[in-house]
Amino acid sequence: MIATSYRYIVQRAGVRSGHPIVEGTRIGVHDVVAMIKTGASVDAVATSFPRLTRAQVYECLAYYEDHQPELEPLVAAQTEHLDE
């Protein structure tokens, strides 16, 4: 496991292709960000992923802000079907 400077975000080889995830889950940071970018509220994301707390959702957003070049292609891939 690769720890990050974020409390809830880790990376694990072989889990979600090594992309950042919420610790203790297989939920990718990009999964959370894609939901927010498509109009979901923080509460809606936490409801959709019952294992996530609001704090973890906010931390995913903070991580994304600090790592946009790395994560934007993953987010775009998840939301591209919405442009059709």
N, CA, C and O atoms as a Tinker XYZ file with bonds, in Angstrom:
   336  protein
     1  N      0.842000   -1.177000    0.000000    73     2
     2  CA     0.000000    0.000000    0.000000    64     1     3
     3  C      0.883000    1.234000    0.000000    63     2     4     5
     4  O      1.872000    1.313000    0.729000    81     3
     5  N      0.512000    2.178000   -0.819000    73     3     6
     6  CA     1.211000    3.450000   -0.850000    64     5     7
     7  C      0.353000    4.457000   -0.103000    63     6     8     9
     8  O     -0.765000    4.760000   -0.520000    81     7
     9  N      0.872000    4.970000    0.991000    73     7    10
    10  CA     0.145000    5.975000    1.760000    64     9    11
    11  C      0.283000    7.317000    1.052000    63    10    12    13
    12  O      1.248000    7.553000    0.326000    81    11
    13  N     -0.669000    8.170000    1.268000    73    11    14
    14  CA    -0.603000    9.531000    0.747000    64    13    15
    15  C     -0.614000   10.471000    1.940000    63    14    16    17
    16  O     -0.715000   10.031000    3.086000    81    15
    17  N     -0.512000   11.758000    1.671000    73    15    18
    18  CA    -0.568000   12.721000    2.767000    64    17    19
    19  C     -2.014000   13.034000    3.151000    63    18    20    21
    20  O     -2.277000   13.958000    3.921000    81    19
    21  N     -2.929000   12.265000    2.615000    73    19    22
    22  CA    -4.346000   12.424000    2.916000    64    21    23
    23  C     -4.778000   11.322000    3.870000    63    22    24    25
    24  O     -4.335000   10.181000    3.739000    81    23
    25  N     -5.616000   11.642000    4.803000    73    23    26
    26  CA    -6.032000   10.708000    5.855000    64    25    27
    27  C     -6.726000    9.468000    5.292000    63    26    28    29
    28  O     -6.481000    8.358000    5.765000    81    27
    29  N     -7.584000    9.641000    4.294000    73    27    30
    30  CA    -8.410000    8.540000    3.827000    64    29    31
    31  C     -8.033000    7.972000    2.460000    63    30    32    33
    32  O     -8.650000    7.007000    2.010000    81    31
    33  N     -7.045000    8.542000    1.799000    73    31    34
    34  CA    -6.729000    8.146000    0.430000    64    33    35
    35  C     -5.445000    7.319000    0.397000    63    34    36    37
    36  O     -4.427000    7.709000    0.968000    81    35
    37  N     -5.508000    6.172000   -0.280000    73    35    38
    38  CA    -4.347000    5.292000   -0.447000    64    37    39
    39  C     -4.299000    4.802000   -1.890000    63    38    40    41
    40  O     -5.244000    4.975000   -2.660000    81    39
    41  N     -3.179000    4.190000   -2.229000    73    39    42
    42  CA    -3.036000    3.514000   -3.512000    64    41    43
    43  C     -2.497000    2.123000   -3.228000    63    42    44    45
    44  O     -1.595000    1.950000   -2.410000    81    43
    45  N     -3.059000    1.133000   -3.913000    73    43    46
    46  CA    -2.627000   -0.254000   -3.738000    64    45    47
    47  C     -2.416000   -0.872000   -5.102000    63    46    48    49
    48  O     -3.293000   -0.824000   -5.964000    81    47
    49  N     -1.248000   -1.452000   -5.288000    73    47    50
    50  CA    -0.978000   -2.147000   -6.545000    64    49    51
    51  C     -2.012000   -3.254000   -6.713000    63    50    52    53
    52  O     -2.277000   -4.009000   -5.778000    81    51
    53  N     -2.588000   -3.348000   -7.888000    73    51    54
    54  CA    -3.565000   -4.394000   -8.154000    64    53    55
    55  C     -4.990000   -4.073000   -7.754000    63    54    56    57
    56  O     -5.902000   -4.846000   -8.048000    81    55
    57  N     -5.198000   -2.961000   -7.097000    73    55    58
    58  CA    -6.553000   -2.545000   -6.730000    64    57    59
    59  C     -6.875000   -1.299000   -7.535000    63    58    60    61
    60  O     -6.221000   -0.266000   -7.397000    81    59
    61  N     -7.898000   -1.413000   -8.381000    73    59    62
    62  CA    -8.323000   -0.316000   -9.249000    64    61    63
    63  C     -7.149000    0.229000  -10.059000    63    62    64    65
    64  O     -6.986000    1.439000  -10.218000    81    63
    65  N     -6.344000   -0.690000  -10.562000    73    63    66
    66  CA    -5.184000   -0.368000  -11.411000    64    65    67
    67  C     -4.192000    0.557000  -10.721000    63    66    68    69
    68  O     -3.457000    1.285000  -11.388000    81    67
    69  N     -4.166000    0.535000   -9.415000    73    67    70
    70  CA    -3.224000    1.353000   -8.658000    64    69    71
    71  C     -3.639000    2.807000   -8.512000    63    70    72    73
    72  O     -2.879000    3.622000   -7.991000    81    71
    73  N     -4.840000    3.137000   -8.969000    73    71    74
    74  CA    -5.324000    4.513000   -8.834000    64    73    75
    75  C     -5.724000    4.769000   -7.387000    63    74    76    77
    76  O     -6.000000    3.826000   -6.646000    81    75
    77  N     -5.758000    6.036000   -6.977000    73    75    78
    78  CA    -6.105000    6.338000   -5.585000    64    77    79
    79  C     -7.534000    5.927000   -5.242000    63    78    80    81
    80  O     -8.470000    6.142000   -6.013000    81    79
    81  N     -7.667000    5.338000   -4.075000    73    79    82
    82  CA    -8.957000    4.857000   -3.576000    64    81    83
    83  C     -9.156000    5.340000   -2.145000    63    82    84    85
    84  O     -8.220000    5.804000   -1.493000    81    83
    85  N    -10.374000    5.222000   -1.678000    73    83    86
    86  CA   -10.657000    5.506000   -0.278000    64    85    87
    87  C    -10.226000    4.282000    0.521000    63    86    88    89
    88  O    -10.636000    3.160000    0.222000    81    87
    89  N     -9.404000    4.503000    1.532000    73    87    90
    90  CA    -8.870000    3.408000    2.334000    64    89    91
    91  C     -9.990000    2.521000    2.872000    63    90    92    93
    92  O    -11.014000    3.008000    3.350000    81    91
    93  N     -9.773000    1.217000    2.782000    73    91    94
    94  CA   -10.738000    0.253000    3.281000    64    93    95
    95  C    -11.858000   -0.055000    2.300000    63    94    96    97
    96  O    -12.776000   -0.812000    2.615000    81    95
    97  N    -11.781000    0.534000    1.104000    73    95    98
    98  CA   -12.799000    0.300000    0.077000    64    97    99
    99  C    -12.094000    0.075000   -1.261000    63    98   100   101
   100  O    -10.867000    0.122000   -1.350000    81    99
   101  N    -12.881000   -0.165000   -2.277000    73    99   102
   102  CA   -12.378000   -0.198000   -3.649000    64   101   103
   103  C    -12.937000    0.996000   -4.425000    63   102   104   105
   104  O    -12.930000    1.006000   -5.656000    81   103
   105  N    -13.410000    1.977000   -3.707000    73   103   106
   106  CA   -14.013000    3.161000   -4.323000    64   105   107
   107  C    -12.907000    4.129000   -4.719000    63   106   108   109
   108  O    -12.148000    4.609000   -3.878000    81   107
   109  N    -12.834000    4.404000   -6.010000    73   107   110
   110  CA   -11.810000    5.304000   -6.514000    64   109   111
   111  C    -12.162000    6.761000   -6.282000    63   110   112   113
   112  O    -13.329000    7.154000   -6.285000    81   111
   113  N    -11.120000    7.547000   -6.082000    73   111   114
   114  CA   -11.320000    8.992000   -5.972000    64   113   115
   115  C    -12.055000    9.483000   -7.213000    63   114   116   117
   116  O    -12.949000   10.324000   -7.125000    81   115
   117  N    -11.668000    8.947000   -8.373000    73   115   118
   118  CA   -12.306000    9.388000   -9.614000    64   117   119
   119  C    -13.783000    9.008000   -9.677000    63   118   120   121
   120  O    -14.556000    9.690000  -10.349000    81   119
   121  N    -14.193000    7.941000   -8.998000    73   119   122
   122  CA   -15.613000    7.576000   -8.939000    64   121   123
   123  C    -16.411000    8.671000   -8.232000    63   122   124   125
   124  O    -17.479000    9.084000   -8.684000    81   123
   125  N    -15.864000    9.118000   -7.124000    73   123   126
   126  CA   -16.526000   10.156000   -6.326000    64   125   127
   127  C    -16.572000   11.465000   -7.108000    63   126   128   129
   128  O    -17.615000   12.116000   -7.180000    81   127
   129  N    -15.456000   11.840000   -7.681000    73   127   130
   130  CA   -15.386000   13.106000   -8.415000    64   129   131
   131  C    -16.324000   13.092000   -9.621000    63   130   132   133
   132  O    -16.975000   14.096000   -9.909000    81   131
   133  N    -16.399000   11.977000  -10.319000    73   131   134
   134  CA   -17.291000   11.884000  -11.475000    64   133   135
   135  C    -18.740000   12.113000  -11.060000    63   134   136   137
   136  O    -19.492000   12.778000  -11.772000    81   135
   137  N    -19.130000   11.570000   -9.924000    73   135   138
   138  CA   -20.500000   11.782000   -9.449000    64   137   139
   139  C    -20.758000   13.255000   -9.139000    63   138   140   141
   140  O    -21.803000   13.802000   -9.493000    81   139
   141  N    -19.799000   13.883000   -8.477000    73   139   142
   142  CA   -19.947000   15.303000   -8.138000    64   141   143
   143  C    -20.018000   16.141000   -9.412000    63   142   144   145
   144  O    -20.845000   17.046000   -9.520000    81   143
   145  N    -19.148000   15.836000  -10.375000    73   143   146
   146  CA   -19.114000   16.610000  -11.620000    64   145   147
   147  C    -20.385000   16.436000  -12.446000    63   146   148   149
   148  O    -20.700000   17.284000  -13.281000    81   147
   149  N    -21.102000   15.365000  -12.226000    73   147   150
   150  CA   -22.352000   15.156000  -12.967000    64   149   151
   151  C    -23.569000   15.635000  -12.179000    63   150   152   153
   152  O    -24.708000   15.352000  -12.549000    81   151
   153  N    -23.323000   16.351000  -11.106000    73   151   154
   154  CA   -24.416000   17.003000  -10.398000    64   153   155
   155  C    -24.824000   16.432000   -9.064000    63   154   156   157
   156  O    -25.728000   16.970000   -8.424000    81   155
   157  N    -24.191000   15.362000   -8.617000    73   155   158
   158  CA   -24.552000   14.781000   -7.319000    64   157   159
   159  C    -24.021000   15.659000   -6.184000    63   158   160   161
   160  O    -22.955000   16.263000   -6.298000    81   159
   161  N    -24.759000   15.717000   -5.123000    73   159   162
   162  CA   -24.309000   16.438000   -3.936000    64   161   163
   163  C    -23.408000   15.514000   -3.102000    63   162   164   165
   164  O    -23.348000   14.307000   -3.336000    81   163
   165  N    -22.724000   16.095000   -2.147000    73   163   166
   166  CA   -21.895000   15.299000   -1.240000    64   165   167
   167  C    -22.760000   14.277000   -0.515000    63   166   168   169
   168  O    -22.360000   13.124000   -0.354000    81   167
   169  N    -23.942000   14.695000   -0.079000    73   167   170
   170  CA   -24.851000   13.760000    0.606000    64   169   171
   171  C    -25.293000   12.633000   -0.318000    63   170   172   173
   172  O    -25.396000   11.484000    0.112000    81   171
   173  N    -25.554000   12.950000   -1.581000    73   171   174
   174  CA   -25.976000   11.921000   -2.537000    64   173   175
   175  C    -24.855000   10.915000   -2.776000    63   174   176   177
   176  O    -25.113000    9.717000   -2.899000    81   175
   177  N    -23.621000   11.388000   -2.843000    73   175   178
   178  CA   -22.489000   10.477000   -3.026000    64   177   179
   179  C    -22.365000    9.565000   -1.807000    63   178   180   181
   180  O    -22.189000    8.356000   -1.953000    81   179
   181  N    -22.454000   10.131000   -0.624000    73   179   182
   182  CA   -22.354000    9.332000    0.600000    64   181   183
   183  C    -23.491000    8.313000    0.685000    63   182   184   185
   184  O    -23.299000    7.221000    1.219000    81   183
   185  N    -24.658000    8.653000    0.170000    73   183   186
   186  CA   -25.774000    7.718000    0.153000    64   185   187
   187  C    -25.542000    6.613000   -0.878000    63   186   188   189
   188  O    -25.863000    5.450000   -0.633000    81   187
   189  N    -24.986000    6.980000   -2.023000    73   187   190
   190  CA   -24.717000    6.000000   -3.078000    64   189   191
   191  C    -23.624000    5.017000   -2.689000    63   190   192   193
   192  O    -23.650000    3.853000   -3.089000    81   191
   193  N    -22.673000    5.491000   -1.914000    73   191   194
   194  CA   -21.582000    4.652000   -1.421000    64   193   195
   195  C    -21.698000    4.610000    0.098000    63   194   196   197
   196  O    -21.025000    5.385000    0.777000    81   195
   197  N    -22.523000    3.739000    0.649000    73   195   198
   198  CA   -22.789000    3.736000    2.092000    64   197   199
   199  C    -21.553000    3.574000    2.975000    63   198   200   201
   200  O    -21.592000    3.914000    4.157000    81   199
   201  N    -20.473000    3.064000    2.423000    73   199   202
   202  CA   -19.265000    2.898000    3.236000    64   201   203
   203  C    -18.488000    4.199000    3.374000    63   202   204   205
   204  O    -17.535000    4.265000    4.150000    81   203
   205  N    -18.882000    5.245000    2.629000    73   203   206
   206  CA   -18.175000    6.521000    2.691000    64   205   207
   207  C    -18.841000    7.494000    3.652000    63   206   208   209
   208  O    -20.065000    7.562000    3.762000    81   207
   209  N    -18.002000    8.233000    4.331000    73   207   210
   210  CA   -18.503000    9.330000    5.156000    64   209   211
   211  C    -18.413000   10.617000    4.336000    63   210   212   213
   212  O    -17.743000   10.671000    3.305000    81   211
   213  N    -19.090000   11.629000    4.812000    73   211   214
   214  CA   -18.993000   12.933000    4.143000    64   213   215
   215  C    -17.541000   13.422000    4.154000    63   214   216   217
   216  O    -17.086000   14.017000    3.177000    81   215
   217  N    -16.820000   13.181000    5.232000    73   215   218
   218  CA   -15.418000   13.599000    5.314000    64   217   219
   219  C    -14.592000   12.932000    4.215000    63   218   220   221
   220  O    -13.725000   13.572000    3.618000    81   219
   221  N    -14.850000   11.670000    3.948000    73   219   222
   222  CA   -14.114000   10.965000    2.895000    64   221   223
   223  C    -14.458000   11.522000    1.520000    63   222   224   225
   224  O    -13.585000   11.628000    0.659000    81   223
   225  N    -15.714000   11.878000    1.308000    73   223   226
   226  CA   -16.104000   12.479000    0.033000    64   225   227
   227  C    -15.381000   13.804000   -0.148000    63   226   228   229
   228  O    -14.824000   14.070000   -1.213000    81   227
   229  N    -15.388000   14.627000    0.880000    73   227   230
   230  CA   -14.681000   15.912000    0.793000    64   229   231
   231  C    -13.181000   15.711000    0.566000    63   230   232   233
   232  O    -12.555000   16.473000   -0.170000    81   231
   233  N    -12.616000   14.700000    1.189000    73   231   234
   234  CA   -11.189000   14.462000    0.980000    64   233   235
   235  C    -10.905000   14.001000   -0.444000    63   234   236   237
   236  O     -9.863000   14.345000   -1.001000    81   235
   237  N    -11.800000   13.236000   -1.039000    73   235   238
   238  CA   -11.647000   12.871000   -2.453000    64   237   239
   239  C    -11.607000   14.126000   -3.317000    63   238   240   241
   240  O    -10.807000   14.224000   -4.247000    81   239
   241  N    -12.469000   15.076000   -3.005000    73   239   242
   242  CA   -12.484000   16.326000   -3.763000    64   241   243
   243  C    -11.188000   17.109000   -3.572000    63   242   244   245
   244  O    -10.659000   17.683000   -4.524000    81   243
   245  N    -10.684000   17.132000   -2.352000    73   243   246
   246  CA    -9.421000   17.817000   -2.093000    64   245   247
   247  C     -8.273000   17.135000   -2.830000    63   246   248   249
   248  O     -7.415000   17.801000   -3.410000    81   247
   249  N     -8.261000   15.818000   -2.804000    73   247   250
   250  CA    -7.223000   15.063000   -3.508000    64   249   251
   251  C     -7.289000   15.367000   -5.001000    63   250   252   253
   252  O     -6.261000   15.583000   -5.642000    81   251
   253  N     -8.487000   15.382000   -5.547000    73   251   254
   254  CA    -8.665000   15.688000   -6.963000    64   253   255
   255  C     -8.122000   17.079000   -7.289000    63   254   256   257
   256  O     -7.428000   17.251000   -8.291000    81   255
   257  N     -8.425000   18.052000   -6.467000    73   255   258
   258  CA    -7.932000   19.416000   -6.711000    64   257   259
   259  C     -6.415000   19.459000   -6.767000    63   258   260   261
   260  O     -5.841000   20.216000   -7.550000    81   259
   261  N     -5.774000   18.664000   -5.954000    73   259   262
   262  CA    -4.308000   18.647000   -5.917000    64   261   263
   263  C     -3.683000   17.741000   -6.971000    63   262   264   265
   264  O     -2.475000   17.809000   -7.196000    81   263
   265  N     -4.488000   16.885000   -7.630000    73   263   266
   266  CA    -3.957000   15.903000   -8.581000    64   265   267
   267  C     -4.770000   15.851000   -9.876000    63   266   268   269
   268  O     -4.927000   14.783000  -10.468000    81   267
   269  N     -5.278000   16.980000  -10.307000    73   267   270
   270  CA    -6.140000   17.011000  -11.488000    64   269   271
   271  C     -5.516000   16.397000  -12.728000    63   270   272   273
   272  O     -6.187000   15.621000  -13.408000    81   271
   273  N     -4.259000   16.705000  -13.061000    73   271   274
   274  CA    -3.703000   16.118000  -14.293000    64   273   275
   275  C     -3.711000   14.589000  -14.288000    63   274   276   277
   276  O     -3.915000   13.965000  -15.328000    81   275
   277  N     -3.496000   14.002000  -13.143000    73   275   278
   278  CA    -3.491000   12.538000  -12.996000    64   277   279
   279  C     -4.897000   11.952000  -13.070000    63   278   280   281
   280  O     -5.093000   10.891000  -13.664000    81   279
   281  N     -5.866000   12.623000  -12.481000    73   279   282
   282  CA    -7.206000   12.069000  -12.349000    64   281   283
   283  C     -8.188000   12.482000  -13.436000    63   282   284   285
   284  O     -9.167000   11.775000  -13.674000    81   283
   285  N     -7.955000   13.586000  -14.089000    73   283   286
   286  CA    -8.928000   14.077000  -15.064000    64   285   287
   287  C     -9.226000   13.072000  -16.174000    63   286   288   289
   288  O    -10.391000   12.933000  -16.546000    81   287
   289  N     -8.229000   12.359000  -16.725000    73   287   290
   290  CA    -8.570000   11.358000  -17.747000    64   289   291
   291  C     -9.493000   10.252000  -17.220000    63   290   292   293
   292  O    -10.346000    9.760000  -17.959000    81   291
   293  N     -9.333000    9.863000  -15.973000    73   291   294
   294  CA   -10.199000    8.834000  -15.383000    64   293   295
   295  C    -11.621000    9.355000  -15.197000    63   294   296   297
   296  O    -12.592000    8.646000  -15.461000    81   295
   297  N    -11.731000   10.589000  -14.745000    73   295   298
   298  CA   -13.046000   11.204000  -14.554000    64   297   299
   299  C    -13.718000   11.369000  -15.915000    63   298   300   301
   300  O    -14.904000   11.072000  -16.065000    81   299
   301  N    -12.969000   11.837000  -16.893000    73   299   302
   302  CA   -13.518000   12.047000  -18.240000    64   301   303
   303  C    -14.021000   10.738000  -18.832000    63   302   304   305
   304  O    -15.069000   10.710000  -19.477000    81   303
   305  N    -13.288000    9.663000  -18.618000    73   303   306
   306  CA   -13.692000    8.363000  -19.140000    64   305   307
   307  C    -15.017000    7.909000  -18.528000    63   306   308   309
   308  O    -15.820000    7.253000  -19.192000    81   307
   309  N    -15.238000    8.254000  -17.280000    73   307   310
   310  CA   -16.483000    7.853000  -16.611000    64   309   311
   311  C    -17.668000    8.705000  -17.020000    63   310   312   313
   312  O    -18.812000    8.255000  -16.952000    81   311
   313  N    -17.409000    9.914000  -17.438000    73   311   314
   314  CA   -18.516000   10.820000  -17.757000    64   313   315
   315  C    -18.698000   11.030000  -19.255000    63   314   316   317
   316  O    -19.624000   11.735000  -19.659000    81   315
   317  N    -17.857000   10.451000  -20.081000    73   315   318
   318  CA   -17.934000   10.709000  -21.528000    64   317   319
   319  C    -19.256000   10.275000  -22.145000    63   318   320   321
   320  O    -19.728000   10.908000  -23.090000    81   319
   321  N    -19.854000    9.228000  -21.642000    73   319   322
   322  CA   -21.122000    8.764000  -22.192000    64   321   323
   323  C    -22.251000    9.780000  -21.977000    63   322   324   325
   324  O    -23.279000    9.723000  -22.651000    81   323
   325  N    -22.055000   10.689000  -21.052000    73   323   326
   326  CA   -23.086000   11.688000  -20.771000    64   325   327
   327  C    -23.119000   12.785000  -21.838000    63   326   328   329
   328  O    -24.109000   13.506000  -21.965000    81   327
   329  N    -22.027000   12.906000  -22.606000    73   327   330
   330  CA   -21.958000   13.933000  -23.657000    64   329   331
   331  C    -22.690000   13.510000  -24.920000    63   330   332   333
   332  O    -22.890000   14.325000  -25.821000    81   331
   333  N    -23.089000   12.258000  -24.996000    73   331   334
   334  CA   -23.735000   11.756000  -26.213000    64   333   335
   335  C    -25.180000   12.155000  -26.318000    63   334   336
   336  O    -25.849000   11.803000  -27.289000    81   335
